[in-house]
Amino acid sequence: MVGQRKNIKVEVDCSSDLYFPHWIYKRLELNQDLGLKSIKNENDEEMVRKMTVVSLWCIQTDPSHRQAMHKVVEMLEGSLEVLEIPPKPFLSSPSTSSIHLSSETL
C-alpha cells in the first residue's frame, strides 16, 4: 500500500488531520516518493504511479468524475505521461449537500 514506509514524514500534528488521498495528490504533484519499499526499478515506479493515478479516478466523490471501466482499462494499458491527475475530491460529496439543501426548500 502507498505510504507503508515507517520513516515517512507526514507534516501534520495528528494523523486524523490528513485525508489520505490529499496526501497522495500532494506527493504526485510534487513528483515525490510514494513511500513503497518494494519499488526496485523505474518500471515498478511507473506502474505504481499509474495505478495510483487510476485509483484516484476511481474514488472520486462526484460520480460524474469517475471513469467507466473501459476507460480505466485504457488508462492502465496506456502511458503514464498521458494520464491526467483527477480533480481532488471533497471530503463530503457536493451532490449530497445540494440534495439536502433542495429538500429543505420544499
Kinemage of the C-alpha trace (Angstrom):
@kinemage 1
@onewidth
@group {chain A} dominant
@subgroup {mainchain}
@vectorlist {calphas} color= white
{ca met a 1} P 0.000 0.000 0.000
{ca val a 2} L 1.150 3.507 -0.738
{ca gly a 3} L 2.743 5.145 2.293
{ca gln a 4} L 3.712 1.937 4.083
{ca arg a 5} L 7.181 3.165 4.976
{ca lys a 6} L 7.679 3.664 8.732
{ca asn a 7} L 10.073 6.578 8.369
{ca ile a 8} L 7.876 8.626 6.044
{ca lys a 9} L 7.380 12.176 7.328
{ca val a 10} L 3.782 13.295 7.401
{ca glu a 11} L 3.582 17.025 8.061
{ca val a 12} L 0.501 17.188 10.290
{ca asp a 13} L 0.082 17.288 14.051
{ca cys a 14} L -2.411 14.449 14.158
{ca ser a 15} L -2.931 11.672 11.606
{ca ser a 16} L -6.674 12.330 11.613
{ca asp a 17} L -5.915 15.841 10.275
{ca leu a 18} L -4.767 14.349 6.973
{ca tyr a 19} L -7.082 12.950 4.331
{ca phe a 20} L -5.024 10.171 2.732
{ca pro a 21} L -5.977 10.862 -0.914
{ca his a 22} L -4.904 14.505 -0.462
{ca trp a 23} L -1.535 13.281 0.813
{ca ile a 24} L -1.248 11.141 -2.330
{ca tyr a 25} L -2.212 14.082 -4.564
{ca lys a 26} L 0.478 16.233 -2.989
{ca arg a 27} L 3.123 13.537 -3.478
{ca leu a 28} L 2.137 13.047 -7.137
{ca glu a 29} L 2.017 16.783 -7.882
{ca leu a 30} L 5.485 17.289 -6.384
{ca asn a 31} L 6.778 14.092 -8.034
{ca gln a 32} L 7.787 12.753 -4.613
{ca asp a 33} L 8.295 9.202 -3.436
{ca leu a 34} L 5.059 7.400 -2.546
{ca gly a 35} L 6.630 5.510 0.346
{ca leu a 36} L 6.791 1.979 -1.061
{ca lys a 37} L 9.665 -0.269 -0.033
{ca ser a 38} L 9.148 -2.795 -2.818
{ca ile a 39} L 9.874 -0.477 -5.773
{ca lys a 40} L 13.098 -1.777 -7.276
{ca asn a 41} L 13.353 -0.027 -10.648
{ca glu a 42} L 11.851 2.634 -12.930
{ca asn a 43} L 9.317 0.204 -14.420
{ca asp a 44} L 7.969 -0.565 -10.939
{ca glu a 45} L 7.845 3.165 -10.134
{ca glu a 46} L 5.918 3.929 -13.336
{ca met a 47} L 3.459 1.090 -12.724
{ca val a 48} L 2.834 2.226 -9.127
{ca arg a 49} L 2.302 5.851 -10.166
{ca lys a 50} L -0.043 4.791 -12.967
{ca met a 51} L -2.084 2.554 -10.660
{ca thr a 52} L -2.199 5.321 -8.058
{ca val a 53} L -3.495 7.923 -10.530
{ca val a 54} L -6.094 5.475 -11.852
{ca ser a 55} L -7.193 4.628 -8.307
{ca leu a 56} L -7.686 8.343 -7.603
{ca trp a 57} L -10.041 8.476 -10.600
{ca cys a 58} L -11.965 5.517 -9.175
{ca ile a 59} L -12.558 7.086 -5.742
{ca gln a 60} L -13.952 10.410 -6.921
{ca thr a 61} L -16.778 11.535 -4.635
{ca asp a 62} L -18.655 13.072 -7.552
{ca pro a 63} L -19.885 10.112 -9.646
{ca ser a 64} L -19.671 12.173 -12.845
{ca his a 65} L -15.884 12.412 -12.340
{ca arg a 66} L -15.420 8.629 -12.055
{ca gln a 67} L -14.255 6.804 -15.158
{ca ala a 68} L -16.062 3.916 -16.836
{ca met a 69} L -14.341 0.523 -16.575
{ca his a 70} L -13.317 0.534 -20.239
{ca lys a 71} L -11.607 3.906 -19.650
{ca val a 72} L -9.902 2.557 -16.504
{ca val a 73} L -8.519 -0.353 -18.547
{ca glu a 74} L -7.321 2.086 -21.249
{ca met a 75} L -5.576 4.210 -18.617
{ca leu a 76} L -3.859 1.160 -17.111
{ca glu a 77} L -2.714 -0.031 -20.540
{ca gly a 78} L -1.595 3.440 -21.647
{ca ser a 79} L 1.380 5.608 -20.835
{ca leu a 80} L 1.860 7.408 -17.529
{ca glu a 81} L 2.758 10.615 -19.377
{ca val a 82} L -0.737 10.974 -20.886
{ca leu a 83} L -2.617 10.308 -17.636
{ca glu a 84} L -4.230 13.349 -16.087
{ca ile a 85} L -4.419 13.640 -12.327
{ca pro a 86} L -8.124 13.769 -11.434
{ca pro a 87} L -9.682 16.650 -9.514
{ca lys a 88} L -9.191 16.469 -5.761
{ca pro a 89} L -12.335 15.023 -4.193
{ca phe a 90} L -14.157 16.938 -1.492
{ca leu a 91} L -14.266 15.428 1.982
{ca ser a 92} L -18.041 15.399 1.612
{ca ser a 93} L -19.880 14.937 -1.627
{ca pro a 94} L -21.220 18.214 -3.066
{ca ser a 95} L -24.166 16.375 -4.596
{ca thr a 96} L -25.253 15.178 -1.137
{ca ser a 97} L -25.242 18.691 0.292
{ca ser a 98} L -27.153 20.107 -2.684
{ca ile a 99} L -29.764 17.347 -2.313
{ca his a 100} L -30.035 18.232 1.376
{ca leu a 101} L -30.461 21.938 0.571
{ca ser a 102} L -33.086 21.332 -2.098
{ca ser a 103} L -35.143 19.145 0.258
{ca glu a 104} L -35.064 21.919 2.892
{ca thr a 105} L -36.511 24.470 0.470
{ca leu a 106} L -39.515 22.263 -0.345
